[in-house]
Amino acid sequence: MDMNPQKKNLEITGRLICPLSVGTAAFIAENGGIRRTSNVLRMVRISPDEIRFETCNTNYRLHLIRQEVTA
């Protein structure tokens, strides 16, 4: 996926609070806080641990933190 080169690029590590969906904001838990993005324009999963997506303002590269499962 070719990202818009005129937008800011941001590489972050975190966890999606809700599924990523085109047309809605992304909510990402990171560093003890929550990041809300502008609406997602397009996205692609690079690997099980990485998603690239573009919003109205920024190109994101999200490194996913695996959620721990407790029994």
C-alpha positions as CSV (number, residue, x, y, z in Angstrom):
1,M,0.0,0.0,0.0
2,D,1.4,3.4,-1.0
3,M,0.9,6.0,1.7
4,N,0.5,9.7,1.0
5,P,4.1,11.0,1.2
6,Q,3.0,14.5,2.2
7,K,1.5,13.3,5.5
8,K,3.3,12.8,8.7
9,N,4.6,9.3,9.4
10,L,4.1,7.9,12.9
11,E,5.4,4.5,14.1
12,I,3.8,3.4,17.4
13,T,3.5,0.3,19.6
14,G,0.2,-0.5,21.2
15,R,-3.1,-2.4,21.2
16,L,-6.3,-1.8,19.3
17,I,-9.1,-1.1,21.7
18,C,-11.7,-1.9,19.0
19,P,-11.3,-3.3,15.5
20,L,-9.8,-1.0,12.9
21,S,-12.4,0.0,10.3
22,V,-12.2,2.4,7.3
23,G,-14.4,5.5,7.9
24,T,-14.1,5.5,11.7
25,A,-11.4,6.7,14.1
26,A,-8.9,4.2,15.5
27,F,-8.5,3.9,19.3
28,I,-5.1,2.6,20.4
29,A,-3.9,1.9,23.9
30,E,-0.3,2.9,24.3
31,N,2.1,4.0,27.0
32,G,-0.6,4.1,29.7
33,G,-2.9,6.3,27.6
34,I,-5.3,6.1,24.7
35,R,-4.7,7.6,21.2
36,R,-7.7,8.5,19.1
37,T,-6.9,9.1,15.4
38,S,-8.9,10.9,12.7
39,N,-10.9,8.7,10.4
40,V,-9.1,5.8,8.8
41,L,-8.9,6.1,5.0
42,R,-7.3,2.7,4.2
43,M,-5.3,0.0,6.0
44,V,-3.3,-3.2,5.4
45,R,-2.1,-5.8,7.8
46,I,1.6,-6.4,7.1
47,S,2.0,-9.3,9.5
48,P,0.2,-10.7,12.6
49,D,2.0,-8.1,14.6
50,E,1.9,-5.0,12.3
51,I,-0.7,-2.9,10.7
52,R,-0.2,0.1,8.4
53,F,-3.0,2.6,8.0
54,E,-3.6,6.0,6.7
55,T,-5.9,8.6,8.4
56,C,-6.9,12.1,7.2
57,N,-3.7,13.5,8.7
58,T,-1.2,10.8,9.3
59,N,0.4,7.5,8.0
60,Y,0.6,5.1,10.9
61,R,2.7,1.9,11.4
62,L,1.3,0.1,14.4
63,H,3.3,-2.6,16.1
64,L,0.7,-4.7,17.9
65,I,1.2,-5.8,21.5
66,R,-0.2,-9.2,22.0
67,Q,-2.9,-9.4,24.7
68,E,-2.2,-11.8,27.5
69,V,-4.9,-14.4,28.1
70,T,-5.7,-15.2,31.7
71,A,-7.4,-18.4,32.7
